[in-house]
Amino acid sequence: MVRHVEEDSYSDRLEYHGCNVIERVRTHRFHSEVVHDWMVFDSVEEAEDYFNEHGWPLPQA
């Protein structure tokens, strides 16, 4: 699952693939820097709850 969050200076994409890790890909608007962060949770349920509470779904192609 992928969710997309936009702020004034950056854009975040959260990727969750059903385990206890969420990958955040942050793209800065004013320069070409891309940052990958991995958020590790204690349980699958905790990761799923975080993912569902942040961002919104991307439109399906």
C-alpha positions in Angstrom: 0.0 0.0 0.0 1.2 3.5 -0.7 0.0 6.8 0.8 1.1 10.3 -0.3 1.5 13.4 1.9 2.3 16.8 0.6 3.7 19.8 2.6 5.0 23.2 1.4 8.6 22.2 1.0 8.5 18.4 0.5 6.4 15.4 -0.5 6.3 12.2 1.4 5.3 8.7 0.1 4.7 6.0 2.7 5.0 2.4 1.6 3.7 -0.4 3.7 4.0 -4.0 2.5 2.4 -5.9 5.4 5.3 -6.2 7.9 6.4 -4.1 10.9 8.4 -1.7 8.7 7.1 1.4 6.7 9.4 3.1 4.2 9.1 6.9 3.9 10.4 8.4 0.7 10.7 12.2 1.1 11.3 14.4 -2.0 12.2 18.0 -1.5 10.4 20.5 -3.8 13.3 23.0 -4.2 16.1 20.6 -4.9 16.6 17.1 -6.2 17.3 15.4 -2.8 15.4 12.2 -2.1 15.6 10.7 1.4 14.6 7.1 2.3 13.7 6.4 5.9 12.6 3.1 7.4 10.3 3.2 10.4 10.4 0.0 12.4 7.5 -0.8 14.7 7.2 -3.3 17.5 4.3 -5.1 15.8 2.5 -5.4 12.5 -0.6 -3.9 14.1 1.3 -0.8 15.3 2.7 -0.3 11.8 -0.7 -0.8 10.1 -2.3 1.7 12.6 0.4 4.3 11.8 0.0 3.8 8.1 -3.8 4.1 8.2 -3.7 7.3 10.3 -1.1 9.3 8.1 -1.7 10.5 4.6 -4.4 9.5 2.1 -4.5 6.9 -0.6 -3.1 7.7 -4.0 -5.5 7.5 -6.9 -5.5 4.1 -8.5 -4.2 4.1 -12.1 
